[in-house]
Amino acid sequence: MYTVPDGLGKKGQVKGQLGGWFRSAKGDWFAVVGYDIRYADR
């Protein structure tokens, strides 16, 4: 298993697919989204 010690960058835009919206008991909205994470081997 390979880990990324610096974490994943979360800036930028990617293509994804919205699976749905769900409301929490507190009234917050959450989206279920699928998208590919690109990586490069060393």
Secondary structure, DSSP 8 states (H G I E B T S, - for coil): ----TT-----S---EEEEEEEE-TTS-EEEEEEE-------
